[in-house]
Amino acid sequence: MRQVLMILIMLPVLFALPQEELQTEAAAIEQELSTQGREIGGTLTLDGSYDAQGALERLWERALEKIKERISAEISGAGLLVVLAVCSALGEALAGSGAGKAWIPISVSCAAALMLIGESKSLIVQADETLSRLQSYTDTALPLLFSACAASGAVLSSAGRYTAVCLASSVMTHVLRRIVLPLIHAFLALAVSGCIWENSLLRSIQNLIKWLAATAMTAGTSVFCAYIGVSGLISSSADAVAVKAAKTTVSTLLPVIGRILADSASLAVSAAEMIRSSIGVYSLIAVCAICLTPVITLAGKLMIYKMVSAAAVSFGDGRLGRLISGFADAAGMLLGLVGSFAFMLFFSIFAGMRTVNAL
């Protein structure tokens, strides 16, 4: 009984978050972003005046700019691949039934593979760096978000969810970066090998690797969300029971003082909820800003490769078409990799923002 009473008496003190420390942590969150991210996100204010609409408008404008840049940048690469497909078709037609006819599509495919391997290497590096930046932002932003959740009355649920987020995020980062990325490398190696030595076994292994990568990302994301959801439900129930017991105790033993304490705690909780909302909205926009460039780049590569692959097949060069289609699948897997981690981070932020106020 005494412990419950002391907790409620200390609520206003515990919930009065130091403004200087909050501003320092908010500045640290902003510094985790790149120059582009800081321009999009703007200044994080903790008084409820954060301009979310302006940040969304800047995010949309920057996305349109990036799309235009990618379209102009992809035209030359796509044109070169189409030229290779045309040259392969013309070479086979001119060679007739000669002995060198079979080597023409192989040579063209090898030339295309050299160009595509360099592009894919940069895409893999960009995706890996994006995962690192998202993880770094998670380590900086989520502690402040869940601290505000605790200050709004959800002491146990915020701690439980933050622990679950840290554990699951660490595990999933290891799985995504140490398992899926090597699978994508192996997939690309088989795609290049398959364009030189056509073999049904290589295609089967390639399809198996693609399935394993997709399954790992889907299963990992599902388990992550389920784990956080279940841990949040359990801790939220404990919060509700503890607060109800504290209110009953104080209203019975100290009716006048209990009302004063409740009013003080309500004011502190309102301020904490305002801080939580500002941090949550800013974090959602920040994640979008971090993923903006790699997502647009990967999506652009995916669409371009698919279109060029269809064009190569229409010219009669199925070998080159399958090669480009394989690199398109690799770009799609990288896009899913970044999207999976971003979705888990979105879910974590929403879990903090939707924490129910128990007071």
C-alpha positions as CSV (number, residue, x, y, z in Angstrom):
1,M,0.0,0.0,0.0
2,R,2.8,2.4,0.9
3,Q,4.6,1.7,-2.4
4,V,1.4,2.5,-4.4
5,L,0.9,5.7,-2.5
6,M,4.5,6.8,-2.9
7,I,4.3,6.1,-6.6
8,L,1.3,8.3,-7.1
9,I,2.8,11.1,-4.9
10,M,5.9,11.1,-7.1
11,L,4.0,11.1,-10.4
12,P,4.1,14.9,-11.0
13,V,7.8,14.9,-10.2
14,L,8.5,11.9,-12.5
15,F,6.5,13.3,-15.3
16,A,8.0,16.7,-15.3
17,L,10.6,16.1,-18.0
18,P,13.6,18.5,-18.0
19,Q,13.1,20.8,-21.0
20,E,16.9,21.4,-21.5
21,E,17.6,17.6,-21.7
22,L,14.6,17.1,-24.0
23,Q,15.9,19.8,-26.4
24,T,19.3,18.3,-26.4
25,E,18.0,14.9,-27.3
26,A,15.7,16.4,-29.9
27,A,18.8,18.1,-31.5
28,A,20.6,14.7,-31.4
29,I,17.7,13.2,-33.3
30,E,18.0,15.9,-36.0
31,Q,21.7,15.3,-36.3
32,E,21.2,11.6,-37.1
33,L,19.6,12.7,-40.4
34,S,21.5,13.7,-43.5
35,T,21.3,17.3,-44.9
36,Q,18.4,16.2,-47.1
37,G,16.6,14.7,-44.1
38,R,17.0,17.8,-41.9
39,E,15.7,20.0,-44.8
40,I,12.6,17.7,-45.1
41,G,11.9,17.2,-41.5
42,G,12.5,20.8,-40.4
43,T,13.0,21.7,-36.7
44,L,11.6,19.3,-34.1
45,T,9.7,21.3,-31.5
46,L,8.3,19.7,-28.4
47,D,5.5,22.2,-27.6
48,G,3.0,20.8,-30.1
49,S,3.8,23.4,-32.9
50,Y,5.8,21.0,-35.1
51,D,4.9,21.8,-38.8
52,A,4.0,18.3,-40.0
53,Q,2.1,19.5,-43.0
54,G,5.0,21.5,-44.2
55,A,7.4,18.6,-43.8
56,L,5.1,16.3,-45.8
57,E,4.9,18.9,-48.6
58,R,8.7,19.1,-48.6
59,L,8.9,15.3,-48.7
60,W,6.5,15.1,-51.7
61,E,8.4,17.8,-53.6
62,R,11.8,16.1,-52.9
63,A,10.3,12.8,-54.0
64,L,9.1,14.3,-57.3
65,E,12.6,15.8,-57.9
66,K,14.2,12.4,-57.2
67,I,11.9,10.7,-59.6
68,K,12.7,13.1,-62.4
69,E,16.4,12.7,-61.7
70,R,16.1,8.9,-61.8
71,I,14.1,9.0,-65.1
72,S,16.8,11.0,-66.8
73,A,19.6,9.0,-65.3
74,E,18.1,5.6,-66.3
75,I,17.4,6.5,-69.9
76,S,21.0,6.1,-71.0
77,G,21.5,2.8,-69.2
78,A,18.3,1.4,-70.5
79,G,19.1,2.6,-74.0
80,L,22.5,0.8,-73.9
81,L,20.9,-2.5,-72.9
82,V,18.3,-2.2,-75.7
83,V,21.2,-1.5,-78.1
84,L,22.9,-4.7,-76.9
85,A,19.7,-6.7,-77.4
86,V,19.3,-5.3,-81.0
87,C,22.9,-6.1,-81.8
88,S,22.5,-9.6,-80.5
89,A,19.4,-10.1,-82.7
90,L,21.1,-8.7,-85.7
91,G,24.3,-10.7,-85.1
92,E,22.4,-13.9,-84.9
93,A,20.4,-13.1,-88.1
94,L,23.6,-12.2,-90.0
95,A,25.5,-15.3,-88.7
96,G,22.9,-17.6,-90.2
97,S,23.6,-21.1,-89.3
98,G,27.3,-20.6,-88.8
99,A,29.2,-22.1,-85.9
100,G,29.7,-18.8,-84.2
101,K,26.0,-18.1,-84.0
102,A,25.8,-19.6,-80.5
103,W,28.5,-17.4,-79.1
104,I,26.9,-14.1,-80.1
105,P,24.2,-14.0,-77.4
106,I,26.7,-15.3,-74.8
107,S,29.1,-12.5,-75.7
108,V,26.4,-9.9,-75.5
109,S,25.1,-11.3,-72.2
110,C,28.6,-11.1,-70.7
111,A,28.9,-7.5,-71.8
112,A,25.6,-6.7,-70.2
113,A,26.5,-8.6,-67.1
114,L,29.6,-6.5,-66.6
115,M,27.6,-3.3,-66.7
116,L,24.8,-4.7,-64.5
117,I,27.1,-6.1,-61.9
118,G,28.6,-2.7,-61.2
119,E,25.2,-1.1,-60.9
120,S,24.0,-3.9,-58.6
121,K,27.0,-3.6,-56.4
122,S,26.2,0.1,-55.8
123,L,22.6,-0.8,-55.1
124,I,23.6,-3.4,-52.5
125,V,25.9,-0.9,-50.8
126,Q,23.2,1.8,-50.8
127,A,20.7,-0.6,-49.3
128,D,23.1,-1.8,-46.6
129,E,24.0,1.8,-45.7
130,T,20.2,2.6,-45.5
131,L,19.7,-0.2,-43.0
132,S,22.6,1.1,-40.9
133,R,21.2,4.6,-41.0
134,L,17.7,3.4,-40.0
135,Q,19.2,1.4,-37.1
136,S,21.2,4.4,-35.9
137,Y,18.1,6.6,-36.0
138,T,16.2,3.9,-34.1
139,D,18.8,3.9,-31.4
140,T,18.6,7.7,-31.0
141,A,14.9,8.5,-31.5
142,L,13.0,5.6,-29.9
143,P,14.4,6.1,-26.3
144,L,13.1,9.7,-26.3
145,L,9.7,8.6,-27.7
146,F,9.2,5.8,-25.2
147,S,10.4,8.1,-22.4
148,A,7.5,10.4,-23.3
149,C,5.2,7.4,-23.4
150,A,6.3,6.5,-19.8
151,A,5.7,10.1,-18.7
152,S,2.2,10.0,-20.1
153,G,1.3,7.2,-17.6
154,A,2.1,4.0,-19.6
155,V,5.1,3.2,-17.4
156,L,5.1,-0.6,-17.8
157,S,3.8,-0.8,-21.4
158,S,6.4,1.8,-22.7
159,A,9.2,-0.1,-21.0
160,G,7.9,-3.4,-22.2
161,R,7.5,-2.2,-25.8
162,Y,10.9,-0.5,-25.9
163,T,12.6,-3.6,-24.6
164,A,10.8,-5.6,-27.3
165,V,11.7,-3.1,-30.0
166,C,15.4,-3.1,-29.1
167,L,15.6,-6.9,-28.9
168,A,13.6,-7.6,-32.0
169,S,15.3,-4.8,-34.0
170,S,18.7,-6.1,-33.1
171,V,17.8,-9.6,-34.1
172,M,16.1,-8.6,-37.4
173,T,19.0,-6.3,-38.4
174,H,21.3,-9.3,-38.0
175,V,19.0,-11.5,-40.0
176,L,18.3,-9.1,-42.8
177,R,21.9,-8.0,-43.2
178,R,23.7,-11.3,-42.6
179,I,21.3,-13.7,-44.3
180,V,19.3,-11.9,-46.9
181,L,22.1,-9.9,-48.4
182,P,24.3,-12.9,-49.0
183,L,21.3,-14.7,-50.6
184,I,21.0,-11.7,-53.0
185,H,24.7,-12.0,-53.9
186,A,24.3,-15.7,-54.6
187,F,21.1,-15.0,-56.6
188,L,23.0,-12.6,-58.8
189,A,25.9,-15.0,-59.3
190,L,23.5,-17.7,-60.4
191,A,21.8,-15.2,-62.7
192,V,25.1,-14.4,-64.5
193,S,26.1,-18.1,-64.6
194,G,22.7,-19.0,-66.0
195,C,23.1,-16.6,-68.9
196,I,26.3,-18.2,-70.0
197,W,25.6,-21.9,-69.2
198,E,21.9,-22.5,-69.5
199,N,20.9,-25.2,-67.0
200,S,17.6,-26.1,-65.4
201,L,19.3,-26.9,-62.1
202,L,20.8,-23.4,-61.9
203,R,17.4,-21.9,-62.5
204,S,15.8,-24.1,-59.8
205,I,18.4,-23.0,-57.3
206,Q,18.0,-19.4,-58.3
207,N,14.2,-19.6,-57.7
208,L,14.8,-21.4,-54.4
209,I,17.2,-18.6,-53.2
210,K,14.6,-16.0,-54.3
211,W,11.9,-17.8,-52.3
212,L,14.2,-18.1,-49.2
213,A,14.9,-14.4,-49.3
214,A,11.3,-13.4,-49.7
215,T,10.2,-15.8,-47.0
216,A,12.9,-14.6,-44.5
217,M,11.8,-11.0,-45.0
218,T,8.1,-11.7,-44.7
219,A,8.4,-14.1,-41.7
220,G,10.8,-11.8,-39.9
221,T,8.5,-8.8,-40.3
222,S,5.5,-10.8,-39.2
223,V,7.2,-12.1,-36.1
224,F,8.6,-8.7,-35.2
225,C,5.1,-7.1,-35.3
226,A,3.5,-9.9,-33.4
227,Y,6.1,-9.9,-30.7
228,I,5.8,-6.1,-30.1
229,G,2.0,-6.3,-30.2
230,V,1.8,-9.1,-27.7
231,S,4.3,-7.6,-25.3
232,G,2.4,-4.2,-25.5
233,L,-0.9,-5.9,-24.7
234,I,0.5,-7.6,-21.6
235,S,2.3,-4.6,-20.2
236,S,-0.7,-2.3,-21.0
237,S,-3.0,-4.5,-18.9
238,A,-0.5,-4.3,-16.0
239,D,-0.4,-0.5,-16.3
240,A,-4.2,-0.3,-16.1
241,V,-4.3,-2.5,-13.0
242,A,-1.6,-0.6,-11.2
243,V,-3.1,2.8,-11.9
244,K,-6.6,1.7,-10.9
245,A,-5.2,0.4,-7.6
246,A,-3.4,3.6,-7.0
247,K,-6.4,5.8,-7.7
248,T,-8.6,3.7,-5.4
249,T,-6.1,3.8,-2.6
250,V,-5.6,7.6,-2.7
251,S,-9.2,8.5,-3.1
252,T,-10.0,6.4,-0.1
253,L,-7.2,7.5,2.3
254,L,-6.5,11.0,1.0
255,P,-9.5,12.4,-0.8
256,V,-8.4,16.0,-0.9
257,I,-4.7,15.5,-1.5
258,G,-5.5,12.8,-4.0
259,R,-7.5,15.2,-6.2
260,I,-4.6,17.7,-6.1
261,L,-2.1,15.0,-7.1
262,A,-4.4,13.8,-9.9
263,D,-4.7,17.3,-11.3
264,S,-0.9,17.8,-11.2
265,A,-0.3,14.5,-12.8
266,S,-2.9,15.3,-15.5
267,L,-1.0,18.5,-16.5
268,A,2.3,16.7,-16.6
269,V,0.7,13.9,-18.7
270,S,-0.8,16.3,-21.2
271,A,2.7,17.9,-21.7
272,A,4.2,14.4,-22.1
273,E,1.5,13.4,-24.7
274,M,2.3,16.6,-26.7
275,I,6.0,15.7,-26.7
276,R,5.2,12.1,-27.7
277,S,3.1,13.2,-30.6
278,S,5.7,15.6,-31.9
279,I,8.5,13.1,-31.7
280,G,6.4,10.4,-33.3
281,V,5.3,12.4,-36.3
282,Y,8.8,13.8,-36.8
283,S,10.2,10.2,-36.6
284,L,7.8,8.9,-39.2
285,I,8.7,11.7,-41.6
286,A,12.4,11.2,-40.8
287,V,12.2,7.5,-41.7
288,C,10.5,8.4,-45.0
289,A,13.3,10.9,-45.7
290,I,16.0,8.3,-45.0
291,C,14.4,5.8,-47.3
292,L,13.4,8.3,-50.0
293,T,16.5,8.1,-52.3
294,P,17.2,4.3,-52.0
295,V,13.5,3.4,-52.5
296,I,13.1,5.6,-55.6
297,T,16.5,4.3,-57.0
298,L,15.6,0.7,-56.4
299,A,12.1,1.1,-57.7
300,G,13.4,2.8,-60.8
301,K,15.9,0.1,-61.5
302,L,13.3,-2.6,-61.0
303,M,10.9,-1.0,-63.6
304,I,13.6,-0.2,-66.1
305,Y,15.1,-3.7,-65.9
306,K,11.7,-5.3,-66.3
307,M,10.9,-3.1,-69.4
308,V,14.3,-3.8,-71.0
309,S,14.0,-7.5,-70.2
310,A,10.6,-7.6,-72.0
311,A,12.2,-5.7,-75.0
312,A,15.1,-8.1,-75.2
313,V,12.8,-11.1,-75.2
314,S,10.7,-9.4,-78.0
315,F,13.9,-9.1,-80.1
316,G,14.4,-12.8,-79.7
317,D,17.3,-12.8,-77.2
318,G,15.8,-14.8,-74.4
319,R,19.3,-15.3,-72.8
320,L,19.8,-11.5,-72.3
321,G,16.2,-11.1,-71.3
322,R,16.5,-13.7,-68.5
323,L,19.8,-12.0,-67.3
324,I,18.2,-8.6,-67.0
325,S,15.1,-10.1,-65.4
326,G,17.4,-11.7,-62.8
327,F,18.9,-8.3,-61.9
328,A,15.4,-6.9,-61.8
329,D,14.5,-9.6,-59.2
330,A,17.6,-8.7,-57.2
331,A,16.6,-5.0,-57.2
332,G,13.1,-6.1,-56.1
333,M,14.6,-8.1,-53.2
334,L,16.7,-5.1,-52.1
335,L,13.6,-2.9,-52.3
336,G,11.8,-5.4,-50.1
337,L,14.8,-5.5,-47.7
338,V,14.7,-1.8,-47.2
339,G,10.9,-1.7,-47.1
340,S,10.8,-4.5,-44.4
341,F,13.1,-2.7,-42.0
342,A,11.3,0.6,-42.6
343,F,7.9,-1.0,-42.0
344,M,9.2,-2.5,-38.7
345,L,10.5,0.9,-37.7
346,F,7.1,2.5,-38.6
347,F,5.3,-0.2,-36.5
348,S,7.6,0.6,-33.6
349,I,6.9,4.3,-33.8
350,F,3.2,3.7,-34.0
351,A,3.4,1.4,-31.0
352,G,4.8,4.3,-29.0
353,M,2.4,6.9,-30.3
354,R,-0.6,4.6,-29.8
355,T,0.3,3.7,-26.2
356,V,-2.9,4.2,-24.2
357,N,-2.8,6.8,-21.5
358,A,-3.5,4.9,-18.3
359,L,-4.1,8.0,-16.1
